[in-house]
Structures are given as structure tokens and as C-alpha cells.
Amino acid sequence: MLARRHQTKSAVKADVAKLARELLSRSVTGTQLDWDEARRVVWAGTALTRFAVLRFAADCPPSLLSPFMSDQLFAFSQFLSGPASAADKATVLAEVRNKFSAHPDSIETYVGVIAGLDSDDAPRLIRQLMGDAAMFDPAQAGHARTAVRMWAGQRKRSLLTDAGLDLTVEMFLAIGRVNQYSAQSFVAALNDLPKFDAETKKKIIAAVRRMHAGLDPVKEESLYNQLTATLAPYKDQ
């Protein structure tokens, strides 16, 4: 314990991430931790893994579940972004959804975790979220802005993958038509457009044109004009 206290914060975080990945990967094969391993995980300072310990360690006491929402959310996000099967993810997703559906604040937090996932499965899970009327309402500014901010922030997926770009177009139109301000993070994400290589830029411009074409120039005047300005330097491309 004393040695661990002297580790740098980054070293501890690396330890935690490694241990969390190890623990969560065991859930895929159904391997349970024995009690000694569970105790080692908990006392390693890995509060974020306690969510996983509770689910996957044999007879693990509920008291080991981290009381901190941030720990639970991080573990939840790591699990959904990890190698677990679609069936395992669906089971955990349903459990957490039920838990978080009780309060408006926790619903918004849930939206943020799903919309910020860094995985190939993210577009499917985000579409599933957007189709869940109990957990996502585009007319609720908190829901919409959180979803847009988190997904727009995952630029390597929201802009640089075909599946992610298609979802970006869908989300922009679905949310921007309801509340233009809520979609602003997508417009901001386009600020780096000149920095991309020619092929990537071509794909993104095509997506922006779809977004632009889907807007009403009167009803969504602000977004329409902003995308008009974004596209102006590329009108001949």
C-alpha cells in the first residue's frame, strides 16, 4: 500500500486500466474471480473496477460496489467499449438502464455515457438510445446537448469512420430540427475540416451537404447559414 501511494497518478491510472481490462475480459468467458483476486482488485485502489467485481466475482459482497457514480459510469463505459459479446452487453445495458431511469439527472448521465462510447458498436447503441423514448427526448435540451457534445467529441469515429459519419448526419438532423442550439457541437466539430487529407475531407464534405440539404432554410435558418458558410470554400469540390 505504501509503495502504491508513492506511484504517480498516471501510473496508478495505467494500473487501474490494465486491471479493469483483465477483469472485464474474464466476464466474456464466464470466468469468476476467486475471493483473493477480488480482494486484490479492490485494495489496488481500483474503485472503477468495483462495478465489475460485483458482477463477476463469486459471492462478492455488495458493499464492495463503489458508492461513487463516476466510478460506476467509467466501469460501465469500459465494459460497453470492451470485447464482451453483444448478448453480455445487452444484459448489462438493461441493468444499468433500469437503475438510471429513476431520475432526470441520472438519465442525462446515462445518455452521456452511451453517446461518448469509443467502440465500433457505438452507432448501434446510440441509435438504440435515440429510439428509447423513456431515456432520450430530443426536445429535452439536456438530453440533446449531452448526446451531441459527447458524440461530436469522438471525432475519430463521428467524422473519420463511414458508420460514424452516417450517424452524425442522422443525429444532426434529428436534433437540429427540434432545437438548433443543441446541435452546435456538430458545427464546431467541422472547424478542423481544412486540416484533413483530401480523401477524408471529401467524405466529410459530402456528409455536410446531406446535413445542409436536410435543413429548412427558414425554420432552421441559423444552422442552415452556418453550414452554408462551412461549405462555401468547397463549392467546386
Residue pairs with C-beta under 8 A, 6 or more apart in sequence:
1 43
4 12
4 44
4 45
7 15
12 45
15 44
15 45
15 46
16 44
16 45
16 46
16 48
16 49
19 41
19 44
19 46
19 49
20 46
20 48
20 49
20 52
20 75
20 78
21 78
21 82
23 33
23 41
23 49
23 52
23 53
23 56
24 52
24 56
24 75
24 78
24 79
24 82
24 83
24 84
25 82
25 83
26 32
26 33
26 56
27 52
27 55
27 56
27 79
27 84
27 88
28 83
28 84
28 85
28 88
32 56
32 57
32 58
33 41
33 53
33 56
33 57
33 58
33 60
34 57
34 58
35 57
35 58
35 59
35 60
37 57
38 53
38 57
38 58
38 60
38 64
41 49
41 50
41 53
41 57
42 49
42 50
42 53
42 64
47 66
47 68
47 71
48 66
48 71
48 74
48 75
48 78
49 75
50 64
50 65
50 66
50 71
50 75
51 65
51 66
51 71
51 72
51 75
51 76
51 79
52 75
52 79
53 60
53 64
53 65
54 60
54 62
54 64
54 65
55 92
65 72
66 72
66 75
69 106
69 109
73 109
73 113
76 92
76 96
76 113
77 113
77 116
77 117
79 89
79 92
80 89
80 92
80 93
80 113
80 114
80 117
80 119
80 121
80 125
81 117
81 118
81 119
82 119
84 92
86 121
89 121
89 125
93 125
96 110
97 110
97 132
97 135
99 106
100 106
100 107
100 109
100 110
100 135
101 107
101 110
101 134
101 135
104 142
107 135
107 143
108 142
108 143
108 146
110 135
111 129
111 135
111 136
111 143
111 146
111 147
111 150
112 146
112 147
112 150
114 125
114 126
114 129
114 147
115 126
115 129
115 146
115 147
115 148
115 149
115 150
115 151
116 150
116 151
116 153
116 154
117 125
117 126
117 154
118 154
118 156
118 157
120 163
122 151
122 154
122 157
122 164
122 167
123 163
123 164
123 166
123 167
126 147
126 151
126 167
126 171
127 167
127 170
129 135
129 136
129 147
130 136
130 138
130 147
130 171
130 174
136 143
136 147
137 143
137 144
138 144
138 174
138 175
138 178
138 179
138 182
139 178
139 179
141 179
141 181
141 182
144 175
144 178
144 179
144 182
144 183
145 181
145 182
145 185
147 171
147 175
148 171
148 172
148 175
148 182
148 183
148 184
148 185
148 186
149 185
151 158
151 167
151 168
151 171
152 158
152 168
152 185
152 186
152 188
152 189
153 185
153 189
154 164
155 189
155 192
157 164
158 164
158 165
158 167
158 168
158 189
159 165
159 168
159 189
159 204
160 200
162 203
165 203
165 204
165 207
166 207
168 186
168 207
169 207
169 210
169 211
169 214
171 183
171 186
172 183
172 186
172 211
173 211
173 214
173 215
175 182
175 183
176 182
176 183
176 186
176 211
176 215
176 220
176 223
177 214
177 215
177 216
177 219
177 220
180 220
180 222
180 223
183 223
186 211
187 223
187 226
187 227
187 230
190 204
190 208
190 230
193 201
193 204
193 205
193 230
194 201
194 233
196 204
201 234
202 237
205 231
205 234
205 237
208 227
208 230
208 231
209 231
211 227
212 224
212 227
212 228
212 231
215 223
215 224
215 227
216 224
217 224
